[in-house]
């Protein structure tokens, strides 16, 4: 079974997004967290199903929320490089290799 490794900035990006939705509604914050963790699990289990974005990293879009994450696929793990809003500058987080 593959593991998941996170870039050191990913936890703060997730906290910021979760806090934003929790400020609107605790249920919305929980929904964001649940959808993100499910998407990470799917990417871990089936990384090849996710398309490459222009940066060359694989991209996983969330369904209910306007967020996505970019990741690298390795033999034993995936490495999540950035979690960002869909309208964020497309270059944000790409230097984090």
N, C-alpha and C positions, 0 to 999 in steps of 0.2 A: 504494500500500500504506500502510495506517495505521501510525502509530508508537505507542509506549507511553511515557507519562510517569508517574512515580511521585511521590507525596507524599514529602517528605524523611524522614518517619518509617517508611515502608514497609520500607526495607532492614533496619532494626533489628528490626522485627517478624518479618521472614522469617528473619533470623539467629537470633533467640531460638527460634523454632519448630523450625528445622533443628537447632540445638544440642540441644534437648530430645530429638528423635528420634535424633540421632547418639549421645547418651549411652546410649540403650537399645541401639542397634545401628547401625553405620556404614551397613549396607544399608538400614535403615529411614530414616535421614537422607537418603540418596541417593534413595530412593523418594519421600519428601516433596518434595524439590527438583524431581525430574523431573515429578511430577504437577502441582505448582504452575506450573512453566514451560510445560507443555503446556496447562494451563487458561488461562493468560494469553495464549498464542498463539491458542487458540480464541476467546477473548473479543475479541482484536484483529481476528481475521478475520471473526467473526460476532457482533458486539455485540448485535444485535437479538434474538438467540436467548435472551438471558439476561433473566430476569424482574426487575421492579422490586421492591425491598423497601419497607417502610413509609417509609423516609427519602426515597424518590424516586430513589435510586441503583440502578443495576443490580447484581445479585448473581450471583456465580459460585461454586458449591459444589464442593469437591473430593470425589472419590468415595470414596477409601480413608481419608482423614484427616478429622477433625472440624473442618475449617477452611473458610473462604470469604473472598472478597475483594469489596469494593464498588468500583464504578468508574463514571465518567462517560463518555459517548460523545459525541465531537465529530466534525466532518467529516473531519479529518485524523489524529486520534489518539484513543486512549482514555487516561484518567487514572485510575490506581489510587489510591484514597483511603485504604484501610485493608485490612490482612490480619489476620484475627482468628479466634480459636477460636469454634466455634458456641455455646459456653456463656458466652462473654464478654458483659458488659453490652451490650445492643443499642444503647446510645447511644455506646459507645466509638468514637471516631474520626469522629463525624458533624459535628463543628465544623470539620473540616479543609477546607472548601470552597476 
